[in-house]
Amino acid sequence: MSVLWLWDQLDTRSAIIFIVLLLLVSDYLKHRDGKNFPPGPFWVPFVGDLFSMTSDQPHLYMVKLTEKYGDVYSLRLGGSKFVIVNGCKLAKEALLTQGYALTGRPQLAISDRIYYKKTGVALSNGYTWKEHKRFALTTLRNFGVGKKSLESIIMEEAKFFVEAFEEERGQPFNPHYTINNAVSNIISSIVLGHRFEYSDSHYREIQHLMNKGVFLEGSWWVWAYNAFPGLMRYLPGGHNELFSSYGKVQDFLREEIRNHKKNLNPTFPRDFIDTYLMEMEKRKNDPAAEFNDDTLCSDTFDLFVAGGETTATTLRWALLCMAQNPHIQEKVHAEIDSVLGQTHLPSMEDKANMPYTEAVVHEIQRVGDIVPVNLVKMTTEDMTIGGYLIPKDTTVLINLSSVLNDKNEWETPDTFNPGHFLTPDGKFQRKEAFMPFSAGKRPCLGEPLARIELFLFFTCLLRKFTFRAPEGTSLTSDAITGFTRAPMPYKICAIPRGQTA
């Protein structure tokens, strides 16, 4: 008896039922768990757990699932399975103990659209990633990251930053885009070779588009696009706003690259783009390294996000936390006055003598929880996490929020408490559970720059101002969560110190 004969005997209704059953069985067999694979929620055929990810705070949904499935479990989103890792102990096991097996990036459909299939250093793999990582780190160091020369650039920008706050004359204002401009001007000086005035409306629009894109990148629309790219590309939704916003930012960067090509002097590279253009010429016989125009645009885009957006968001949390915790702000003021006095400008050398201020900056990063879910990773070989077998080429998500709020690691995880980073005698102490930049073989490239910016900008602002909520209002700690977790828009008063109101 042949299958064709059996098919001929079915009526239309029976044929539909047969096809549906065949598809269901095929979907189950294709996506059933392997031996000792992490457990997970019951998934709906074809879509998996996609509709469970509609929460506006997916990192909290992921933590909630640990109550039933433990700190390592799996989720199916469309045709792909993700392993989710929660808590400090297992995050360390995955990122540090076995980090060698977790250096890959999956080829997500959303990345293909954003980067036009030429991903930058953040999302590339293999030889291309290694060569671009080496080049980026070397070039950033050459242009001051980790050196005294960078401090002078940041302190020069800090003057404009402080002046912009002084112009508000203690009245309520939204500091969002002033902070964005100040922070992005540092990475702009390194990558593009110049800064932008705070009054530059075009650059403010670029910042707005970047903010919008970063928010949408963590939305349900991205989960859906990665699950069903063939369908989603024809449907309206937030994913199209993401492509539009990031596309305009990349158009801006491409124009900068074109201008650099016109004025390139190989004997005197001015910035990252110039150095990259020279590297392109050196590596033209090494196509596997992918030093080309498209990857240059992607690299500069990655650096702007890694070196600008996250640090600016952290500083927005910083002002909010100070206004909400005036007793802590007073202690920061006292330490600044004791170490710096009235005339001395801060430097990174002062940090060792300012343990309380450093502890406050670290606690702002912990409570701010800026990147709740780390960039997706992919196993490059079989590995074991929490006793479960994770096969090669499996996508892994580290829930950094669960690490920064791990009740086993932090005395008061739900409270703003600089004491988390202080010894009983008041000295600064590092904590293994402090992973706002991730850890292991592929941490955030912007970490060294961010650490310097946060300390210097924060100290400069607190040296000059007392931050308060506007009269008759209260400030909320509620957040807007996309790829980053940002505070709700707020207004604040920057009162010049010594002024009573």
PyMOL commands that set and color helices and strands:
alter all, ss='L'
color gray80, all
select helices_A, chain A and resi 3-8+12-31+50-54+58-69+88-97+99-101+109-115+126-142+148-166+176-191+201-216+220-227+229-232+238-262+272-282+287-289+293-324+326-340+348-353+355-368+400-404+418-421+447-464
alter helices_A, ss='H'
color red, helices_A
select strands_A, chain A and resi 72-77+80-85+377-378+383-385+388-390+395-398+465-468+479-481+485-487+493-496
alter strands_A, ss='S'
color yellow, strands_A
deselect
rebuild
show_as cartoon
